[in-house]
Amino acid sequence: MQPFYWESAHGNFGDDLNLWLWDFLLPGFRDVHPDVLLVGVGTVLNQALLPAGVKKLVVGSGFGYGSLPDLSDREEWDTRAVRGPLTAHKLGLAPELGIIDPAVMVAEMPEFRNLPKTGGAIFVPHWESTVGGIWPLVCQAAGLGYVDPCGEASSVIRAIAQADLVVAESMHAAILADAFRVPWVAVTTSRSINSFKWSDWATSLGVDYRPRQVPISSRAEAVTKGARFWGFDFEAPAVNANDTGRTDRTEAVVFKELEHSSVSDRTGNALVMTRNDPPPSMLRSMAKQVLAAPSTLALWQARKARPQLSSDAMLSEKKDRFREVLADVRRDYL
């Protein structure tokens, strides 16, 4: 059995944790049923994305992009759980199958338990916002630590678990924060952020998706997203989405292989590895910071906003139900 997940060309910790989470949840799953795909964490329940003619075991995935898959063939689909009630409704499944995003179980892994708090607030953008954005500079000015969602998954998760507050444009940053009992504030910088998948997860835990709007941080980010920046509208570059509804905007933007360095919080503690652009001139850097002032203010205000956190009882109940699903999968497949 092999895990199926969306692989971004830039990396995305929420999808990448499929590489090792299932070895913890279903040890030995790779050694059995080589003809079965394990469809777990991610918004991948998509007619065009998942291969036809292959048996798929669905354990917690969600819908949100492209066309709905046809689950009528029981020989091809074994759906044990989906991410939330909105996905269950869209797919015509029983409401009780809309349980929780499997990523919440990361908090049960020994390497992430009882981590010491480094303190402070962090910002985790959506991976698309890292393309052309100057969020490390904005975060520094707003008094937040910056965590690159395209960084190595376990490092990103540790940064989230050790924070006091997570300002999240990345949905899985909020999911992991909630799982580690770290208060979180949802923000969005773009109309392309998928509100359905956010609401799907949030509804599963009895919280609301009420994102605060944060302006785009730079002209380059606006070009990448086809958005407005300081009164100018920019056209998005060509996207490679096919029929999946998911995009990787790469064609019109030139990237370099960049060295890595660590970003630190206000106490000097390293948070997570992040990519660095070549150092700009001081004048150019100052100009960028001035143009990013609305982003800085909005992010500072998000940091001061009232955060959310699901109830302990609700989270515990959903995790218990998901453990029951895992037990059934072990009985039937392992």
C-alpha positions, 0 to 999 in steps of 0.5 A, spaced: 500 500 500 502 506 498 500 513 500 497 518 495 498 525 496 499 532 492 506 534 491 507 541 490 513 543 486 515 548 491 514 543 497 508 544 502 509 541 509 501 539 510 501 534 504 508 532 505 507 529 512 503 523 508 510 521 507 511 518 514 505 520 518 501 513 516 507 509 518 506 511 525 498 510 524 498 504 520 505 501 521 506 495 516 501 498 511 507 499 506 508 491 506 501 489 504 496 490 498 501 493 493 495 494 489 491 499 494 492 507 494 492 510 501 488 516 500 489 520 507 491 527 508 490 533 503 484 536 498 485 530 493 478 527 492 478 529 485 476 526 479 482 528 475 487 527 480 486 520 483 488 514 478 482 510 475 482 503 475 486 502 482 483 501 489 483 507 493 482 506 501 480 513 503 482 515 510 481 522 512 481 526 505 477 532 503 474 535 497 475 542 494 478 542 487 476 540 481 470 535 479 467 530 484 469 523 484 464 517 483 465 513 489 459 508 486 464 502 485 465 499 491 471 495 488 475 501 487 473 505 493 473 503 500 471 510 504 472 509 511 472 517 513 473 524 510 476 530 513 469 533 515 461 534 514 462 538 508 466 533 504 461 528 506 455 532 504 458 533 497 460 526 496 453 523 498 456 520 504 453 518 511 454 524 515 458 520 521 464 519 516 466 526 516 470 526 522 477 530 522 483 531 518 488 526 519 493 531 521 491 532 528 494 525 529 501 528 528 500 531 536 500 523 538 507 522 535 512 521 540 517 526 537 512 531 537 510 530 544 512 535 550 516 540 546 518 546 550 515 552 548 519 557 545 514 563 546 511 568 541 507 568 535 509 566 528 506 566 521 505 561 516 503 563 510 500 559 504 505 556 500 503 560 494 504 566 498 512 565 499 512 565 491 514 573 490 512 575 497 517 578 502 513 575 508 520 574 513 521 582 512 513 583 514 513 578 520 520 582 523 516 588 522 510 586 525 513 582 531 512 575 529 516 569 527 516 567 520 515 559 518 516 557 511 510 552 509 515 549 504 520 547 509 521 540 512 515 538 515 517 536 521 521 542 522 515 546 521 511 542 525 515 543 531 515 551 530 508 550 530 507 546 536 512 550 540 509 557 539 504 561 543 500 563 537 499 561 530 497 566 525 495 561 519 494 562 512 496 555 511 490 551 513 494 545 516 498 550 520 491 552 523 490 544 524 496 543 527 496 549 532 489 546 534 491 539 535 497 542 539 492 546 543 496 552 540 491 558 539 490 560 532 488 566 527 486 565 520 488 570 515 488 570 507 492 574 502 488 572 496 481 570 493 484 564 491 485 561 498 480 555 498 474 557 503 471 550 502 476 546 505 477 550 511 470 550 513 470 543 512 475 542 517 473 548 522 466 545 522 468 538 524 471 541 530 465 546 531 469 552 530 468 558 524 473 560 519 473 567 519 479 569 516 482 576 517 484 580 510 492 581 510 494 585 503 499 582 499 506 584 501 509 585 494 509 587 487 512 580 485 507 576 489 501 580 486 504 578 479 504 571 481 497 571 484 494 576 479 492 580 484 492 588 486 497 591 489 497 599 491 492 600 486 495 596 480 492 590 477 496 584 475 495 579 471 496 572 473 501 568 469 499 561 466 497 556 470 498 548 470 492 546 473 489 541 467 482 538 470 485 537 477 483 544 479 490 545 483 495 550 480 502 550 480 504 557 478 511 557 475 511 558 468 512 566 468 516 566 474 524 565 474 526 561 480 534 560 482 536 555 487 537 558 493 541 557 500 538 556 506 539 559 513 535 559 519 530 564 521 529 566 529 524 569 533 525 575 538 529 571 543 534 568 538 531 561 537 531 558 530 524 557 528 525 553 521 529 553 515 527 558 510 529 560 503 533 567 502 533 571 496 540 575 495 541 581 499 538 587 496 540 594 496 538 598 502 534 603 499 531 597 495 529 594 501 527 600 505 522 601 499 519 594 499 518 595 506 514 601 505 510 598 500 509 592 505 506 597 510 499 595 509 501 588 510 505 589 516 499 593 520 494 587 518 499 582 520 500 586 527 493 586 528 491 579 526 497 578 532 492 582 537 486 579 534 482 574 539 484 567 537 480 561 536 481 554 539 476 548 539 474 545 545 478 539 548 472 535 549 470 536 541 477 534 539 478 528 543 471 525 541 473 526 534 480 523 535 477 517 538 472 516 532 478 516 528 482 511 532 476 507 531 477 508 523 484 506 524 482 500 528 478 497 523 483 499 517 488 494 521 483 489 522 481 489 514 488 490 511 494 489 516 
